[in-house]
């Protein structure tokens, strides 16, 4: 079976598990005495604190850029490996966003959940990301577009990897959130390796 299909299935399983975990661990847990007002209720086996919120927001922001640029590539990419990559990337980033949103609010869905809407509304592309997206939109399909898309994905995935590494180094007590970050880290490393292999075939 395709490794990417297995990983996508793992993320989907995390979505299904999140609400159940929240019901068993979150329904009887409350804010720890003296905890910061910026921390959420313990829903996933550990305090949802600033580190978790920052990790989710940064992951979703970078993921949004990867997803939107891949949507452009679905129509413009000419290299077969890049076309396949773009298709999977859209699916995987959508799934990862759903995992993170369900961790914030187990009752939320990607389409209508209050937490999802809040996160979506708070996400903004930075100036460099907007500039990159504009260039991809304006570029003609062909080898130059493929090169620009691949380089953008490589940089974006390296940034995503740094976000996972920073969170994992925080030694958070939120076990489920740490596990999602570990899964994402492995997935991102695989993406980087695939993109680097594709880059060699394009030279």
Protein Blocks (a to p, Z undefined) as FASTA:
>chain_A
ZZklmmmmmmmmmmmmmmmmmmmmmmmpccdehiafkbccdfeopacdfklmmmmmmmmm
mmmmmmmmmmmmmmmpmbfklmmmmmmmmmmmmmmmmmmmmmmmmmbcfklgmklmmmmm
mpccdfklmmmmmmmmmpccdjklmmmmmmmmmmmmmmmmmmmmmmmmnopablklmmmm
mmmmmmmmmmmmmmmmmmmmmZZ
